[in-house]
Amino acid sequence: MIQSEREAGDGQTIVVYQGDDTGTEIDAGALMDVVAADAAERDRRGRRIAAMTSIPQRHSGAYLGREGSGYETKTAIIVVYAAT
């Protein structure tokens, strides 16, 4: 997991959490476990989640015999933390 953060003014921080691309479907629960643990630590320091979104970064191609266009293999979760 790669985590980077940027100060966004007025007591806000943008944190980007990027999971590794293993070529398999994203384990959303594992990714959110990391975000939740970090959010809990930030909450103890007076920072709360103000906004959250995700950005897909890699999409597997169609595979023989598989319906649909595949699944996401890499994503980023973006969280804005604000001072409480």
LINMO-V381538 format. One line per field, one symbol per residue. psi: psi as a letter, one per 20 degrees, with the letter a starting at -180 (. if undefined). A space follows every 50 residues. Layout:
# LINMO-V381538
psi: ???
This chain:
# LINMO-V381538
psi: pppqqppkqljqppppopqqoijrqpnhggghgggggghgghhhjkpqph qqrqophppqrqqpipqajbrpiprpppppqqq.
